[in-house]
């Protein structure tokens, strides 16, 4: 395995170039030699990148619209998820259950996300990005409305279980929609901006929960009814946009082979044969990243209120500040990864995040807002690199499936993080406040997150990187093998057509020139 960089002929160097078609795997290098390259390959390429505003100017109108529809969908995906966590007490009272019983609704969503990622991921890679995206959001409309009309606890759990499948299907599609056609020079910052749709969704859910929950005779239900409305607009938005060009190129090759389904199945066999190690690695990496976000966020409001006696408003303000830090960090670190490399950026910001754990978890006054801002800056800063890092490492034929499934399987593994922290926290009791038992959750969060940061740093250092990898079907060796050389060349014709050049395509050429100066052979 080796990190991929461009040479002057725009070929990916992976051990040795075996054909004129760009290699997409990490074949041809021993495990020992690969491991020996991990530390040297962390050296930042120091790619020359324009200021963020000029970089964003590389996107043409179509590319901006692709990003915007993906960002809105991912934002509202997060909004719909947090509607339950923000109304746990109201739901428990409505159904005559404990808070722990209601959180099973959250657990079911996390458990079934992987099912949605597999189903909708394969559908998007086979049939295109548009209709799986539309069906996904249509399910959001139906299931959010359904949650608002549930009358029993059993109905609530059933609807939220189905919602988990729908939610799991969106991430991979959103990432592919926003990033596949994105100019290479802008991938880092667009990746960071896209990922922070999740934090933005949480902020919106917090604001609308304050305005809609228990402000009418319907109690918590209006929040869910409202949550079902914006996806209708997102569906209309997506239907007004064309299919991604990267997918269209791939579709032409499949059609040239005579049987689209047969070629697609052959692509799956080739991808599994060549990249099974990468697939396992990405799941392990995403488990660490999801432990990092859940471990630093899920129990944190409880720590503030239980251990440090913060009021409800105090907790809300701290959480809002932390999420502002998250959105800032994701964008800045995502942009920086274009200069310093994906792996180096993740490792560097994770080290800073580890150094901030003590003030983040042991500050008991309102001054904790500052470390909360910067800790989430680091956590979500590392996350800002993830969408494009996953896209660049994924087999071209199955980007939506691999990105979505690795993310959601990692989420499944980490779904018990708050339970682990809460259980360990009970071993460190504090003097009770009246009848309320208190625990030293801050110590547990600090130790737990220290281990998680160490895990992410080590795994990222050991992993591969393909900064600047081409998304074009004409440069995909997996597709060439699956379709056959004749069908492949008929499908791609004279290569991907750049004659309809836009600012984004000019950005790609500029990016290539930058890589020419810094490429390395491993």
N, C-alpha and C positions, 0 to 999 in steps of 0.2 A: 504494500500500500504506500501511497505517497500523496503529498499535497499537490494539487494541480495548479499549474501556472501556464500562461501563454508564452509560446516562443514566437519568433518573427514570422513563422508560417501559420500561426494560429492553430497549432496542434497541441493537444494536451499531452504532456509527458508523463507517462505512467510506466516506469521501468523502461520500456522501449516502445516506440510507436510501431504498431504492427500493420497499419494500413493508413490510407489517406483519410479514412473515416475516423472522426474523433473518438477516442476511447472514453468510455464512461465508467469503467470499473477500476479495480486496484490490483489487477492480476500481474503476475510476472515478477514478484518480489518476495523474498523469504520473510518469515515472521521476524527473525533476528535482525535482518537489515532494516525492515520497516520500523521496529522499535528503536533502533539506533538513530533513525532520522527524526524521531518525535521532538526532541529538545532543539536540535538545530533548525528544524522547520518552523519553530515558533518565532524566529526572528521576523519582526515586522517588515513587510515589503516596502512600507513608506510610500505607497502609491500616491502620486500627485492628484489631488481631488480639489475641484473648485469649491468655493464657499457654498453653504447649503442652499442658498437662494438660487444660485446659478445651476446647481445640480438639479434642483426641483424644476428649473426651467427647461431641462432636457426632455421632460415628459410632454408628449403631444396631448391633444384634447382627448383622444380615445383612451390613452393610457391613464390619464387623470380620472376619467369616468370609471374605468375598471377599478382603480384604487378606491375611489369614493364608494362605489357600490359594495365592494368587499369590506371596507372599513365600517360602513353603516350596518351591514349584516352581522359582522363580528361584534360590534357594539351592542346591538340589540339581542344577540345571542347571550351576552353577559347580563344584560338587563333582565331578561326573562329568567335566567338562572338565579339571580340574586333576589327575585321577588319572594321566594320562599324563605331564604335565610333572614330577610328583613322583616318577616311577619310570623316568625316561629311562635311567639307568645299568643298572638291573635288566633292563629290556626289551632293551637293546642286548646285554647278556651272554646273555640267553635266546635271542635270534634270531641271534646271531653278527654283529651289525651295529654301526656306529659310532653315537655319540650323535646326530650330524647326520642319519643315516638315520632314526632313531626320531622325530626332531622333524618329519619329513614327516607323521607321523600328526597332529600338531598343526596343521600347515599345511593339510592336507586338510580338517580340521574348519572352519578359518577360511574356506577357499575355498568350501565348499559350504553354509555357513550361509545365504547369500542365497537359495539354492534353497528351503530349508525355510521361510524368512520369506515368500517369495512364495506357495508352495503352501498352507501352513497359515494365512497371513494372509488370503488370499482365502476359504479355507474358513470361517474364523471369522467373517468379515464377512458371508458368505452364509448359513451354516447355524447360526450361533450360537457362543458361546464354549465351551460344555461339551464337545461331542464331539471337536473338533480338539484341545482341551486333553488329553482322556483318551487319544486315540490317540498324541499327542505323548509323553506320559509312559509309555505302554505300549511305545513304541519304545525309550525310555531303558532300561526293564527288559530287553528282549530284547538290545539292543546292548551294554549293560554286561556282561551275562552272557556274551554272545558274545565280547567282548574277553578276558574271563577264561579262556575255553576255546580261544583261538587257539593254533595249534601252529607256524605259519610266519609269516614277516614279511609275505608277500603277504596272508595271511588277516587279519593285524593291520591292514594299510592299508585293506583292503576294508571291514572292520567300522567302522573309525574314519571312513571317508568317509561311510558311511551315518549314522553318529552325528552328523556335521556337519549333515546335512539335518534330523535330528530336533532338534538343539540350536537351529538357526536359527529354528525355528517357534514357540518358546516366548515370547520376549521381548515381542512385540507383544500376544499374548493375555494374558500376565500383567499388563502395564501396563493394558490395557483392563479386565480383571477387577477390578483393585484401584482404579482411578481413575474409571471412567465414572459410577458411582453415588455416588462420594464427595462429601460436602458441600463446596462451593467453598472455605469457610474452612479446611478441613483438607487441601486438595489438596497444598499445598507440603510439609508435614511428612510426609504419607503417601508422596508421591513420593520424598522423601529416604530414608525408611525402607525403601521397596521396593527402591530401587536398591542399597542396601548389603547386600542379600541376596547379591550377588556376592562382596563381601569376606568376608562371614560364611561362604559356601561354601568359600572358599579356606582360611579358618582351620580349618574342620571337616576339609577334605581333609588339611591339614598334620598335624592331631592324629591322625586315623585312619591316615594313612600311617605315622606313627611306631609305632602300635600293631599294625598288620596286615601291613606289608611286612617280609619276611624274619624273621618271628617264628614261622613254621611251615614245614613241608617244602614248602609250595606257593609259597613266595617272594612275588612281587608279586601273584599272582592273587586272594588273599582281598580285597584292597582293591576290585577291580572287582566281585567277587561281592557284597560288602557294598553297594557303590554301587547295585546293581540292586534292593535291597529297599525303601528308603523311597518310591520312586515308586509302589509298589503302594498304600501308605497314602494318598499324595497323590491318587491316582485315586479311591479310595473316598471321600475327603473331598470332592472336587469333585462326585461323583455325588450326594452328600447335599445339595448346594446348588442353588438354582434358577438360571435364566438371568438375566443382568443385565437390569435394568429398561430401561436405555437401548437395549439391543438389542430387547427385546420391543416397545417403542414403534415402533421402525423397522420391525419385522416386520409390525406391524398395518397400517402405511401400504402396504407392499409387497403384502400380501394384498388390501387394498382396491382395488388397481389391477387385480386379476384374475390377472395372471401375475407371480409373485414373481421368476422368473428374468429376465423381460423388464425389469421395473422395476430389478432389480439391475444389469443390463447398462447400462441408461440412466443410472443413478447413476454408473457408472464413466465413461461418456462425458462427463457433465456435470462430474465432478470433474477429469478430465484437462484438459478445455477451460478450466476456471476456475483450476485450481491447479497447473498443470505447473511454473510457476516456483518455487512453494513446495516442490514435491517435489524439484527439483534442489537448491534451497537446503538442504533438510534433509539430503540425502546429503553435501553439502560440509561442512555443520556437523558431522555425525557422523564424517566422516573426521578432522576436527581433534580431536574429543573422543577418538576411539579412538587417534590418534597420541599424545594427551596421557597416556592411561592406559598404553598399551603402552610408550611411550617412557620413562616414568618408572619402570616396574615390571619389564619383562621382563629387561633386562640388569642390573638393580640387584644381584641376588644374585651375579652373576658379578663385578661391580665390587668388591663387598665381599670376596669370597674371593680373586680374582685380583690386584687392585690393592692391597688393604689387608690381605690375609692373614688374613681372618676365618676362624675355625673353622666347622664345619658348624652347631654349636649357636649360635654368634654370629650367623650369617646368619639362622637360624630365628627367634631372639629378635627381631632387628631387623625382620624381615618381619612378625612377629606384632604388634609395636608399631605399625608403619606401617599395618597393616590395622585396628587399633583406632582410629587416627587417621582412617582413611577412613570408618569407620562413624559416628564422631562428627561429622565434617565434613559428610557427606551429609545427616544428619538436621537439623543446625543450619542449614546454608545452605538446604536445602529449605524449612524453616519460615520462614526470613528472606525468601525470595523472595516469600512471600505479602504481606509488608510493603513491600519495596523494589522488587518487580518481578522478573520472570525474567531479563531481559537485564542489568539493573544488577547483580544478584547474581552472575551468571556472570562478568561483567567484573571486578567488584571482587575476587572471590576469586582470579581468574586473575592479577591484578596482584600480589597477596600471594604467590601460588605462585611467580611469576617472581622475586620478591625473595628467596625462600628457596632458590633453586637452588644458589647457591654453597655454603652450609653442607651442603646435602643431598648434593652430589656431591664435595666436597673435604674432608670431615671423615673422617679415617682411624682414629679411635679409637671406642670403644664409645659415646662421647657422640653419635655419629651417630644414635642412636635418637631423640633429641629432634627434630632437623630432619626425620627420616624420618616421625615422627608428624605434624608440622605440614605437611609437603609433601603427604602423602597426604590430610590434612585438607582442603587446598585443592583438590587434583585431584579427589577424590571429592566434595568439597563442590560443585564446579561440576557434577559428574555427578548429584548429588542433585536438581538442578532439571530434568534432562533428561526423565524420564518424563512429567511433567505438561506441560512445554513442548512436547514432541512431540505429546501428546494434544490439547492446545489448538490447535495449528497444523494438525493433520491434518483432512482432509475427514471429516465425520461418518460417512459411509457406508463409509469404508475406513480407520478408525482402526487396526485391528489390522495390516492390510497395510502402511500407510504407516509406522507406528511401527517395526514389525519390519524391514521392508525397508530403510528409511533407516539404521537402526542397523547392520544386517548388511552393507550395501554399504559403509558407512563402515569397518566392521571389516575388510572385504576389502581396501580401499585401504591400510589401516594395517598389514596383516599382516606386512609386510616391515620394520617399524620396528626390531625387534631386530637383524635382519640388516644393515640400514643402519648402525646404531650400532656393531655388532661390526666391520664392514668398515672403517669410518672409524677406529675405535679402533686397528686394526692399524698405522695410520700414526704412532701415538704410542707406540713401544715403551718398556718399562721394563727395568731389569736383571732377567734371568731368576732364578727361584728353583729351583735345581737344573736339571732338564731342562724345567721348566714355563716357557713363554713368558708374559711379563706385559705388560699394556698399560694406558695411562692412559684407562680407560673413563670416569672421572669427568668429564674435560674434555669428552668427546664428548656425554655425557648432558646436561651443563649447556648447551652450545651448541645442541644439538638441541631440548631442551625450551624454551629461550628463544625459538626460532623458532616452535615449536608454540603456546606461550602467546600470542605476538603474533598469529598467524593466528586463533586462537580469539577473541581480543579484538576484532579488526577485523571478523571475520565476524558475530559476535554483535551488534556495534554496528550493522552494516548491515542486520541481519535484522528481521523483524516480531515482534510479541508480541500475544497475545490472552489476557492475564491475566483469569481469571474467566469465560471463555467458557462458555455453556450447552451441556450435552451432550444436551439434549432434542431428540427428532426433530421436535417441533412447532415448533421454532425454527430449522429447517435449510432454507435456501433451495435448496440443491442437491437435497435430497430432494423438495421441492415441485415443482421444475421437472421432475425425472425422472419422478415419479409422475403429474403432472398435478394441477391445482388441486382437481378434484372428488375424486379418489382420496385426495389428501393430506388434505383436510378430513374425509372420511369416516373415514380412518385415525386421525387425531389426535382426532376428536370435538371436545370442548370444550377441547382442549389437554391437556397432560400432567396427570394426576390427582395433585394433591398432598393430597387429602383424607385419605389414609392417612398423614398426616404423622408423622414420627419426629423424633428429636433431630437427625438429619442434615438433614431437610428444613427444620426450624426454623433450622439453621445456614445453609442456603442463603438464606433470607429475610434473616437477619441480615447475611450477606455482601453481599447486594444493597444493603441500607441503607448499608453502609460505602462501597460503590462510588458511591452517589449523591453522597457528599460529595467525591469526588476525581476524578470522570470528567472527561475532556478530549475535545474534538473536534479531530481533526487534518485 
